[in-house]
């Protein structure tokens, strides 16, 4: 994450460097979604924030990224 503003927060209000503020707030995940559902949720935001990116490109990128994140490792 490129900015401290986007970091999630722990239960004590401190910043959490593992999760973004959209996913993690006050020490808990903000949504209870499967990885595929999270791809569905995030892809349109990625497209709108990245000039020239297609939805297929966003989905491919997220499907490669998400399995590497702690939340999705089991």
C-alpha positions as CSV (number, residue, x, y, z in Angstrom):
1,X,0.0,0.0,0.0
2,X,1.4,3.3,-1.0
3,X,-0.1,5.6,1.6
4,X,-0.7,5.3,5.4
5,X,-4.1,6.8,4.8
6,X,-5.3,3.5,3.2
7,X,-4.1,1.2,6.0
8,X,-6.7,-0.6,8.0
9,X,-7.0,-0.2,11.8
10,X,-6.6,-2.6,14.7
11,X,-9.0,-2.8,17.6
12,X,-6.9,-0.3,19.5
13,X,-7.0,2.2,16.6
14,X,-3.4,1.6,15.5
15,X,-2.7,1.2,11.9
16,X,-2.6,-2.4,10.4
17,X,0.0,-2.7,7.7
18,X,-1.3,-6.0,6.4
19,X,-4.8,-4.9,5.4
20,X,-6.3,-1.8,3.7
21,X,-9.0,0.3,5.3
22,X,-11.6,-1.0,2.8
23,X,-11.0,-4.6,4.1
24,X,-10.1,-4.2,7.8
25,X,-11.4,-1.7,10.4
26,X,-11.3,-1.7,14.2
27,X,-9.6,-5.1,14.2
28,X,-12.1,-7.0,12.0
29,X,-12.7,-7.6,8.4
30,X,-15.4,-5.2,7.0
31,X,-17.0,-8.0,4.9
32,X,-17.3,-11.7,5.0
33,X,-16.8,-12.6,1.3
34,X,-15.2,-15.4,-0.5
35,X,-12.1,-14.6,-2.6
36,X,-14.2,-14.8,-5.8
37,X,-16.8,-12.5,-4.4
38,X,-14.0,-10.1,-3.4
39,X,-12.7,-10.2,-7.0
40,X,-16.2,-9.3,-8.2
41,X,-16.4,-6.4,-5.7
42,X,-12.9,-5.0,-6.4
43,X,-12.5,-5.4,-10.1
44,X,-14.8,-2.4,-11.1
45,X,-12.9,-0.1,-8.7
46,X,-9.6,-1.2,-10.2
47,X,-10.9,-0.5,-13.7
48,X,-12.2,3.0,-12.8
49,X,-8.9,3.9,-11.1
50,X,-6.5,2.6,-13.7
51,X,-6.7,4.2,-17.2
52,X,-6.8,1.6,-20.0
53,X,-7.4,-1.4,-17.7
54,X,-10.1,-3.7,-18.8
55,X,-12.3,-5.7,-16.4
56,X,-10.7,-8.9,-17.6
57,X,-7.2,-7.5,-16.8
58,X,-8.4,-6.4,-13.3
59,X,-9.9,-9.8,-12.6
60,X,-6.7,-11.6,-13.7
61,X,-4.6,-9.3,-11.6
62,X,-6.7,-9.8,-8.5
63,X,-6.9,-13.5,-9.0
64,X,-3.1,-13.6,-8.9
65,X,-2.8,-11.1,-6.0
66,X,-5.4,-12.3,-3.6
67,X,-4.0,-15.8,-3.0
68,X,-0.7,-14.2,-1.8
69,X,-2.5,-12.1,0.9
70,X,-2.6,-13.3,4.5
71,X,-6.4,-13.2,4.5
72,X,-6.7,-15.8,1.8
73,X,-4.0,-18.2,3.0
74,X,-5.1,-21.1,5.0
